[in-house]
Amino acid sequence: MVRIGIITCANLTNDLACSSVGCLDDSYASKGKFARYAERGGAQVAGIISCSGCPTLRAPEKILKRVRTLAVSGVEAIHFAYCLERHCPFKNKYRSILQSEFPNIEFISGTHEVPDEKQAADLDAFVTNALCQQSTSMADLIEGLNGGSH
């Protein structure tokens, strides 16, 4: 068996409560991007972490700290989850930082697969809509209490 890790999108994990069920299902079944491990007894998921969030000044150090935990547990490969690959504009920056810091770990794009492009487009639209919803803020509450005046 090959020990692997998975990095998910912090926004999907935290805001949309993604449990990584699609990633895990395909890892257990040696499907999708995990098919590569079938001949070696399959993938053993050593851990799932989320990225450090959309970059801040500390994002590189945060993601290095998180991945280090997987590295010291002996993973041979770390998969960037489907959500990270499809929605993260910073994935290449993260990959570059991680590959230079952990040269003995293979970083792989993707986890589970979506059956067809229509389903992928529908999933992308759902995620984009869910993450970009307008929500009420404290300012809205204060304006309401003050009768709409400042």
N, C-alpha and C positions, 0 to 999 in steps of 0.2 A: 504494500500500500504506500501511496505517496502522501506525505503530510503537506497540506496546503492551507492557505489563509484566503480570506475574501475581504476586500475593502468595498464598503457600500457608500452611497451618497448620504451625508449627514442630514440633508434636507428631507430626503424621502424617509429615512429612518425615523427622524424626530418629528417632522411635520405631518407625514402621511402614515406613520406607524407601520412601515414596511417591516415584515418579520423575516425577510429573505427566504421565504418558503419556496419560491421558484428556483432560486440558486441552490438551496439544499436538496430539493427534489431531484434536480438534474445531477447534482454531485453524487447522490446515493445510487442513481440509475446509470451513472457513467454516460450521460447524454450531454448534448450541447458541447460547450468548451471543455467539459470534463471527460469526454470520450477518449482523449489522449492518454488517460491513466488506466484504461480498461485492461491492457496487457500487463500492467504492473500491480494488479489486484484492486484497482479503483483508487478513489481519492478519500483521504481521511481529513475532514475539515478540523483543523486544530483550533481555529478561531475565526470570528467575524468581527471586524472593526468598522467603524464609519470613518470617512475622511475627516479632516480637521475643520471642515466647513469651507465656505467660499473664502478665498484667501484674505488674510489680514497680514500684518507684519510678522506675526508669529506662526503662520500656517506651516512653513517648512519645518520649523522645529517641532511643532505639534504632530505632524504626520510622521516624522522620523521617530518620535517617541512612541507613537502607537504601533508602527510597523516593527520597531525593535522588539516589542513584546512577542510578536509572531516569529521574528527571526531567532530569538533565543529559545523558542520552543521547538526549533528544528524544522521549520517549513522549507520545502524545496521550491515552492512556487506560491505566488500570491496573485489571485485573480482580481481585476478591477470589475466589479459587478456590472451587470447589464445596465442598471440605472446610471452608474457613473460614466460608462462608455457612451450612452445615448444623450445624457443631459449635462455633463460637466464641461464647461469651457476651460477648466484648469487641469484636466486629466493629463495632458502632455507635460505640463510643468511638474506635477506630482510624480509622474513616471520617471522623468529625468532625474529629479532629486533622489528618488528612491533607488534607481538603478546605480547611481554613482556611489551611494552610501552602502548598498547591499548587493555587491556584484555577484555573489554566489546564489542569489535568489532570482528565479525567472519571474518576470512580471508579465501577466497574460491579459489580453483584452477580452473581457466578457465572461459570462457564466452561463446562465440559461439562454435558450433561444426562444423567440416568438415564432409560432408556426408560419405566418405569412406577413407580407409587408402591410397589408390593410390592418391586421391586428396590431402590428408595431406602430403604425400611424395613429390608430385609435388610442393605444396606450400612451404614446407621446403626447397627444392632445389632452388626455385626461390628466397626466402628470403636470403639464404646463399650466392648465387651467387651475388645478388644485393648489399648486405652489404660488400662483400669481393672483389668487382671490383677493379682492378688496375686503379688508376687515375693519371693524370698528376699533378706534383707538381711544385713549384717555382724553385726547383733545375733543373728540366727538361727544363724550360724556360731559365734559366741562361746558362745552358750548350749549348742550341741551339743558343743563342745570341753570345756565345763565341766560336762557331764552334766546340763544343764538348770537348773542353779542359778545364781544371780546372784553 
